[in-house]
Amino acid sequence: MNDQYAALAELAGGFIHEIKNHLSTLGLNLQLLTEDFENPETHRERRALTRIQKLQAECERLVQVANDFLRFARIRDIDKRPTSLVKVIEEMVDFFGPTARAASIEIKTFLSADLPPVLLDADLFKQALLNLMLNAEQAMPQGGELTIQAAMEPDCANAGEWQAGSGQHSGTPTLVHSPSRMVCLSLIDTGKGIAPELLAKIFRPFFSTRTGGSGLGLPTTRKIIEAHGGTIEVQSEPGRGTKFTIRLPVSDPEPPAKSV
């Protein structure tokens, strides 16, 4: 099954690359047309320029969707190393801070200082966190609060009780309870929430409730987390906010070598 997936991902990647090549050619020719109509003098020329600019925007959106799809399709083998989850979160909060302030969003963090390392591909996991932060921003167009919590699994349920009702959907068909120790990471926003009928769809590729969205942000996030041996689930209620909960296995130290 994994070999079939790899072959399909490789085929899809090649197909998308071919499409991007044609889009680049199309975009270049549209740019040349824009320059030809740089100073429109008649109503017909102004109308032509408007249509060309709309086509340029659509080309740019298709390139972005293609790039999102390539990221989604290629998440399989990742370079996981023992990493401080607290440090990764702090770096992302610092990176996302200016965007949050511009959107009148206050970020609050509650991170256990004694969290053990987790096995992460740090750069890839940061992409998953960024997707969730951007999702929270889009859910709070008038501003609000984004709370980020991280604790060991027995404590995470009490580290800020979810108050937005019982609407819940797992990012995986079933939530597997691993005997390994787990770190629990939660992102809670005070946004508009997600309707119950949409909860089961938000991790589906190309499903989006946002105009112009590719519908690959949350599916890519789930795929990244599953590639780390983790799980993601969501709880939400319209008008009261959304909580994403990620569970990641702890990087247990290797046992000492036996003396001969």
Steps between C-alpha positions, in 0.01 A plus 500: 500500500785738584670419167174573317466830684859595421450420131177701489660794681791496255264488203287783639813705573621464142158595367484811717850602393392476137196717571721757678726520194202584279370749757839672499481537121145628522592746777795634301285566195235669714771723645605598147138578413471714813799702385339546154192646672696696759341831397148415376338781305159359413226324693573182306868508596418566866256207497765278339756600765253416779439156353872434461560595863225261612664221301833583664342472843347163412838373374666606823229323701544180296875509562435537873255207497756293308768582758262411785419168332869415453562561870200281585600215268866483603460470877612145566859445608606771746815571701391471864737595781456553875379860521371742763135556417500809724779655296320427172179657631681808632672548163167477317328742742784746443473454122120531494487784753498793252220337298298440818546858623392638162184288528435609863563147625660442839708183529518335843730207571493249786792265444626251758864574564593136560367351176724221370627519140282369219612356167444778247596613157502855637462689172215278383322514835528879499306496173222304672491750788497793258203348317308477829595856599387634163179301535441667839571844354246444223243390761543830690459779244415747779785388723500279806722264698710203398605281792776244455549234767747213525517238776543129552196292408361441854502876564386640167130437563521727806732763353215725390165326476322529165183702549354505149276197516546139399533529122803289415660334201818298485755564231540125464234228447565378857710648776758238590612509863869421498673352804777755442506822699333780309535878496175687449501832307183709471418812299178670609349802325202719585382517141177428321526123541411221259150372431444136609427384144839634386716350775523163327617667177770743605786251459387394152730616217363796302213565742494866603245744637725796418476675165823448311627232739669192354346266755839339567616683814333278760546174302870580472514575872339166582734316266806664658384408851420141402845473339637583847301214653250742651129576480289814462139561593274803506223624727288797399171679544370783279547837665719368781826396342705200400758278669752286312674236710821332384656200674862408432706210635784588734855433384601251766873477561672194365576237764866483604707245317550175687848436621666193358 
